[in-house]
Amino acid sequence: MKARHVLVALTLGAASVVGTAGIASAQVTPSTPAPAATAQSKQARCEKATARLPQIQARVSKIEARIATLQTKLADAQGKGQTDRVKFIQDRITWAQTVHDHLVGVTTQITTRCPS
């Protein structure tokens, strides 16, 4: 039994030495700076982003329709005094507005960075 404990201790010790060496070598490795964007890569990114604009705008339209539907449901639930349902619908409206704001922001960024 004692030999078994010694063997386990040696194994754990060897593993910790190897692990420490791996961590030390990972910390020593210098990081290379990212290459500057060339005009060609910027143009390729702009083409890709501009190609996605119709999809993003379609999604904005769907989110706006969803917000309108949720507001109708919210008014109905408030009229019926359903407080739990009102809270649930308000949370969905908040999330839908967050998504809408994000999509509008992305559209704005694409149009400002990639004028065409």
N, C-alpha and C positions, 0 to 999 in steps of 0.2 A: 504494500500500500504506500509506503514511504517513497519508493522509486517512482510510483505513479504520480505523486505530488511533485516530485522534482522534475519529472518530464513535462508536466503541465506548466510549471513555473518557467521552465526553459522555453517552452513553446510560446507562452504569453510574452516573455521578455524579447524573444526574437521578433515576434509580430510587432511589438511596440517600437523596436529599433527600426525596422523596415518602414513602418508607418510614419515615424518621425522623420526619417530620411526623405520619404516621399513628400511630406509636407514642406520640409525645408527646401527641397529642390523646386517645388512648385512656387514657393515664395521668391526664390532667387531669379526665376525666369523673367527677363524684362518684357514688358508689354510693348508691342509695336503700335505706333499711332495709326489711326485710320487714314487711308489715303484721301486726299482732297477730291471732292467731286469734280469730275471733268464736265465740260459742256455736253459731251456726248452722253454721259450717264444721266445728266440732268434732263436732257431731252428725252431719253428713253423712259425715265420715271414720269415725266410730264405726259408723255403719250399714253402710258399705262393708266395714270390717274384720270386723264381726260376721257379715256375710253370707259371708265367706271362711272362717270358723272350721270349718265342716264339711269343707271341702276340705283344710284344713291338718291336721285331726285324722285324716282318711282317709290322708293322706300319712304321718303319724306311725305309724299302724297298719302301713302297708306297709313302712316303714323298720324297724320292730321285727321284722316277719316276716323281712325280708331279713337282719337281724343274726343272728337265730336260725339261719337257713339257713347263713349264712357260718360261724357257730361250729361247726355240725355238720361242715361241709366242712373246717374247720381241724382238728378232732379227728381226722378221717379221714386228712388229709394228714400230721399229726404221727405218727399210728400207723404210717403207711407209710414214714416217714422222708424225705419229699419236702421238702427244705429250701427250694428255690426257690418251690414252690407255697405253702408255709407263709408265707413272707415276702409273697407276692402277696396271699394271703387276709387276712393281718393288716393290710395297707395298706387293703384294701377295708373291713374292719371299722372301722378308725380313721376312714375317710372317712364311712361310714354313721353312726357315732356322732356325728361332728361335725354332720352334717345333722340328725340326731335332736335333738341339743342345741339347735341353732338353731331348729328348728320348735317345740320345747317353749318356748323363750324367747319366740318371737313369740306363741304362744298365751297365755302368761302376761302379756305386755305388753298384749295386746288385752283380756284379762279384767280386768286391773287399771285400765287407762285408760278402759275403756268398760263400766262396770257397768250391766247392764240386767236 
